[in-house]
Amino acid sequence: MDYNKFSNYFGLVAHYKFPKWLQNTINNWYVNHFKIDMSEFNPAHSYDSLNALFTRKLKSPRIIGPGIVSPSDGLSLECAKGDNLRAYSIKSREYNIDELLGKSLKVGELDDEFDYLNIYLSPRDYHHYHAPCDIQILSLEYTPGKLFSVAKSALLKHDNLYAQNERVTLKIRLQNGKLAWMVFVGALNVGKMKFDFEPRITTNANLSAAFYEYNNLYLKSGEHIGNFELGSTIVIISQNGAINYTIKSDEPLKQGQSIGKLG
């Protein structure tokens, strides 16, 4: 099965605007099937396509907690320490940090232990992502790849799945001067990932690998970065002691929720 082509075709259907009565039926089925809480969003009938429903925006910005906040809604699959450039996507399944981060990682930047957090976004979640704290964005790397599912059932079957999938990596500097990486991992049915500050990137569009560096690009905590179309995963990797997490694995998360403190 060609997962990339399947995701492209699914994206075409999701963007299609069906007659209003049929679109309302599709939207209501989706909301009911995935048990989506629409209290923070416009009603299902107000979206003219499935994609518009997937990428729905909050009616009002959320209150941003102190310290490090969750960049998105989702589930904390793993929140732990790694070493030797190895981490776990889920229990017993490793991924290679060096391979995952590519050009974004320079020699010596993660030689010691490091902290990592894997956030899985399901089809029911708010699909936008925001800055987890005040950050400086140093670079963006786009890496083409597969579009395997990143749900728990798929992760249990494969090692190094995150490093096989299409992804965008942001290298960031925290206010304590330490480095972190935010990796936005594409997945089955994720037609695109978008970034407000980088219009040259349109993922799942047969692009070649790309690497961009930035000067004086700063975002405040909670500031909008971009969005997935459908669910996926965000991996946050940080130098040892840069972030002290106050959450554990298998905790549900909400964008803006406090999840840790700067080290």
N, C-alpha and C positions, 0 to 999 in steps of 0.2 A: 504493500500500500504506500502510495506517495503522499505522506502527511502534509507536505507543503502545498501540493496541488489541491488536496481536499480542503485545506484551510482557505486557499484562494477561492474555491468554489463556494464554500460556506460563507465567506465574506461577501461575495456577490449577492447571495440570497439575503443575507442579513441587512445589506444596504438597500435592497429593493423595497419600494413603497407600494404595498398592496392596497387595494380598495379599502376605504376607511373601516367598513364593517368587518372585513377579514383581518386587517391589521390589529384592530381592537381585540378580536378573538385570539390572535397569536400572542399579543402582548399579555393579555389576561392569563392565558395558559402558562406562559413563561413565568410570570410573577407567582402564580399559584403552585406551579410545579417545583420551583426552587425556594418557595416560602420566603419571598423577599419582603422585607419590611419597607414599605414605601412612604413611611411617615415623614422622612426628611426630603422627599423628592416630589416632583409633580406627579399626578395620577397617571396610571399606565396608558390610558386612552389619549394622552397628550403627545405621545411619541409616534412619529410617522414611519418608523422602521424599527426592526429589532436592534440594529446598530445604535440608533438613537436611545433606545432603552438601555442597552448595555453600557453606553457611555454617559448615562444620565449624570447631571451635576446636582450638587446639593442646593436646596432652596436657600439655605443660609450657611455661611461658613461655620465650622465647628469651633468650639473653644479649644485653644491649643494649650496642652498641659505644660508643666515645667520640665526642664531637662531635655532628654532625648524622647521624642515622641514617635509613635508608629507612622511610617510614611503612607500607609494604606490600611484599608480593612483587610482581614484575612485571618489565617490560623498560623500561629508560631509552630512550625513543624519541628524545628530544632533551634535551641538557643544554648550555645556551649562554647568551650574553648577548643581550638585545634592547634596542631603543631605539625612540623615537617611538611607544611603545605598540603595537609590533608584535612578534610572536614567531612561531615556526614549530612547527606540530604535527608535521610531518615535512618532509623536504627539499622545498622549492619550494611548500609550502602554508602560508599565513600564518593567524594568528588575531589578532583585535583585542582587546587587553588591556582597554581602556576598556569595550568592549561585554561582554566576558567577566565582569568584576568588578562592573559595575553600581554600585549604591549603596555597595558595600563600599570603593570607591576614591574618595578625595577629591582635589580639585584640588591639584596640587603634590606628591603623594606618590610619583609615579613619573615625574617630569619628565625625569630623567636616564636613563642606561643602567640596566638591571636584569638580574637573573639568573633563569633559569627552568629547570624540570625537568618533563618530561612522563613519567609512569609509566603504562604500559599493563598492565592486569591481564587475562590470558587466562583462559579457562574452567578451566584446570588450577591456577591460583594460589590461595593462601590469601587469602580475600576480606575479611579484617578490616583496619582501619587504626588506626594508633597515632600518638602524638605523636612528631615527628621530633627533639625536644629539649625542654628545659624551656620551656614557653610560657605566655603569658596569652592567653586567647581573648577578643577584644574584641567580635566580632559574628558573627552567622550570617545569611546571606541565602539564601533559597530562590527560585530562578528557574524557573518552568515552561518547558517547551520540548519539542522533538522527542526521539525516542529512536533516532537513527541509529546504526548500528554505528560504533565507534571503532577498529576493527582497521586495520592498515596499508593494506589494500586500499581501505577506505572513505576514509581520510584522503588518499590520493593523488588522489582524485576531487573533493575539495571543499575550498575555502578556508573558513576561519572556522567549521569544523564544531563545535568545542568551544563556541563562543558561541551556536550554534543549539540545542544539546541541553539538556535538563533538567539542573540542577546545584545544588549547595549550596556556598556560599563561606564559609569561615572566615577572618576577618581576625585575625591573631595578632601579638603583640609578642614578640620574642626577648629573650634575656637581655642582649644588647648594646644594647637599646633600639630597634633598628630593626624595621621592619614587614615582614611577609610575609603571603601569602595562600595558603591551601590550597583548591583547587577540586576538588570531587568531581563528576565528570561522568557522568551517566546514559548508558545505551546500550541497544541492542537486547537484549531479554530481561532487562534489569536491572529487576526488579519493584519494588525498594525500595532506598533508602539509609537507614540508621538511625544515630542519634547518641545516645549514652548520656545526655548532659546536656540534650537537647532533645526531649522526647516529643511536642511539638506538630508535629514534622516527620515526615510519612510520605510519601515521594516517590512519583511515578507514581500519584497518587490524586486527580487533578483538583483539586489545591489551587490557591489563588490565591498570587501572589507574597507573600513574607513577609520581614520584616527584624527581627531581635532583637539587642539590645545587652546586654552582661553586665558586671557589676562583680565583681571578685575571683574570676574563674574561671581557675584555674591547673591545668595538667597537667604531670606529670613526664615526662621522656624515656622513650619506650616505653609510656606509659600508654595503655590502650585508649580509642579515640574512638568507634568504631562499625563498621559493616560494610555492604558491598554484598551484594546477592543476585545472583550471577553476576558476570561480569567487567566492567570499565570502565576509567576513567582517573582518575588524580590529577595535577593540575597544581600545582606549587609555584612561586610568583612572589615574589621578594624584592627589597627595595631594594638598589641597587648596593653591593656590598661587605659586605652583611649575612651572606651565606653564601659560603664559598669551597669549591666542589665539588671532589672528588678523583676523580670518575667521569667517564665520557664517554658519548656517545650509543651506543645499541645494546648496552649492558651489562645482563646479567640482574641483578636485585636480589632480596635477601631482607629481609623486615622485620627491623629491628634491626641490620642491617649498617651500618657506618660509611660514609658517602658524602661527608663534608665536614667543615668546621670553621666555627665562628662567625668572622665577620670582625671 
